[in-house]
Amino acid sequence: MSDLNEKDVTKIGKHCSFEACNRLDFLPVKCALCHFNYCKEHYSFISHKCAKYEEKNEQNLSKMSNLGPINSYDCTFENCTQREMVEVVCEFCSKRFCMKHRLQIDHNCSKLESNLTDLKPKETKKEFKFEMKQNVSQKNASLAAKLTLMKLKQTAVGPPGLPEQSKYFCFIIQDGNQTNKKPFYFSIKWPVGKCIEFLSDKLKIERSKQNNLKLFLDSDHIPSSNTIEELQKSSILTNQGLTLNLTSS
């Protein structure tokens, strides 16, 4: 975790291949049949409706009577009795865990604790105390921004099948309501007007209000004819993770 300030943490992991999910997962599980990556909620054949499962199910069942005991792996987390068919090992502490405890924060990873200790400000002479607090605050702000974008990419809703480099991630609020931000992503090749049509469908906006919908960044109207890519090049949409206001005014 001490390297998060130097690396783009948003590029860690893979998106769940289950179309209705698409969640960014840092320890994805590859299906043994269809060979796609899935999150912990959709890694089983049944949960992601594996296309290869049904065609092999009868064949597998006929062979089960001739198989010996099937290997399973126990979780080393205290008091956990869960066993997994797939071995999941923490790359930091090298211990084996179940799907529930596979993340560092979920199994109280000893390496995570040492990394967090490294982030604490070190003691300095009294006259430099304020300056050091300011520097730590700046680093924490940068780290917080990266973690916010990482969480946005985990939960964002958008068109399936887009390559990662073609996605623009943002938060959407409606009529200026800052308390209800919703995560979305669009293709950078889409004009803003198409983004508004997509939002109208996903947010189930009444048809009578759809013709007057506009997107704003702060108080500035975003032209509907420009593509996201054009707005990025013209420095209107300067960063990923901005909050855009969808309003019918």
HELIX and SHEET records of a PDB file:
HELIX    1   1 VAL A    9  LYS A   11  5                                   3    
HELIX    2   2 ALA A   51  MET A   64  1                                  14    
HELIX    3   3 SER A  110  LEU A  119  1                                  10    
HELIX    4   4 LYS A  126  PHE A  128  5                                   3    
HELIX    5   5 LYS A  129  THR A  155  1                                  27    
HELIX    6   6 GLU A  164  SER A  166  5                                   3    
HELIX    7   7 VAL A  192  LYS A  202  1                                  11    
HELIX    8   8 ARG A  207  GLN A  210  1                                   4    
HELIX    9   9 ILE A  228  LYS A  233  1                                   6    
SHEET    1   A 2 LYS A  14  HIS A  15  0                                        
SHEET    2   A 2 LEU A  24  ASP A  25 -1                                        
SHEET    1   B 2 VAL A  29  LYS A  30  0                                        
SHEET    2   B 2 ASN A  37  TYR A  38 -1                                        
SHEET    1   C 2 TYR A  73  ASP A  74  0                                        
SHEET    2   C 2 ARG A  83  GLU A  84 -1                                        
SHEET    1   D 2 VAL A  88  VAL A  89  0                                        
SHEET    2   D 2 ARG A  96  PHE A  97 -1                                        
SHEET    1   E 5 LYS A 182  SER A 187  0                                        
SHEET    2   E 5 LYS A 167  GLN A 174 -1                                        
SHEET    3   E 5 LEU A 242  THR A 247  1                                        
SHEET    4   E 5 LYS A 214  LEU A 217 -1                                        
SHEET    5   E 5 ASP A 220  HIS A 221 -1                                        
END                                                                             
